[in-house]
């Protein structure tokens, strides 16, 4: 999973049939301290996130398998809206540079 902030919306009037009714948002991935760590990407949202919300995103096959009956052609899915983040380990852990 990854933390990020929703920075925009994507509207697509024509798309794959199985994607109809899904909302697409642009997510900027971030470190726990809030600094950008990678390029922004598009994620499917089914929980009602909006621009400015900090979100948790799952990517890859976990996102594509969001329904038990159909594998969707997506690679990022918003799975939660973050209320707060509390990092209690050292700064290296928060930056993603720990050795263990």
N, C-alpha and C positions, 0 to 999 in steps of 0.2 A: 504494500500500500504506500501511498504517497500523499503528502499534504500540499495543498495549493490554494490559490485564491482565484475565484471566478472573475475574469476581466472583460468578458464580452459574451455575446450571443451569436449564434449562427442560424440563419433561416434558410431552409431549402424546400422550395415548393415541389420539386420533383426529386424523389429518392427511391431507393430499394423498397419494395412493398412492405417488407417486415419491419422497416424503420418508421413507417407512418405512425404518427401520434407520439413519437419520442422527441424530447427537447434536447438541443445541442448547445453546449456552453464552451467557451474558451477558458482553459485553466492554466494559470502560471504556477508551475511547481516551485515550492519554497522549502528552505530549511526550517527547523522549528523556531528559529529566531525571526523568520519572515523575509529573509533575503532570497531573491530569485536564484535558482540553482540550475536551470535548464531552459530549453525553449518551451514556449506555450504550446498546448495541443488542444484538440477538441475532445470533449467527453460527453457521453450521454447522461442526462439527468432525469431520474424518475421520482425524486424526493422533494422537488420544489426549491432547489438552490437558486440564487440569483446573483447578479453582479455585486461584487464586494464581499460575498460570503467566503469564509475559509472552509475548505472541504477536504474530505478524505476520498481518494480515488484508488480504485484497483485497475490494473492494466493487464493486457495480454489475454490468455485463455479464460481467466476468471471473469473478465468483463464480457467476453463473447458468450459465455454460458450463463447469462443472467436469468434465463428461463430454462426449465427442465426439458421442455419439448422441442426447442429450436436453438441452434447455434447461430447467433446474429453476427453480421459482418462489422463488429465494432472492436476497438482495442482499448477503450478507456470508459469506465463507469463510475459516476459519483455515488458513493455508498454512505456518506454521512456529512452532516454540516457540523463543523467543529465549534464547540462553545468556548473551550479554553485549552491551552497547552501548558504543561508544567514539566520542564526538563530538570531533573535532579542530579543527573550524572555530569561528568566533566565536559568541558567545551568541545573536546575531540569527538565525543559521542554525538553531540548535537550537530556537529558539522558533517557527520558521516565518515569520520576518519579513524574510528577505533580499530584496534588491532585484533580483537577477539571475535 
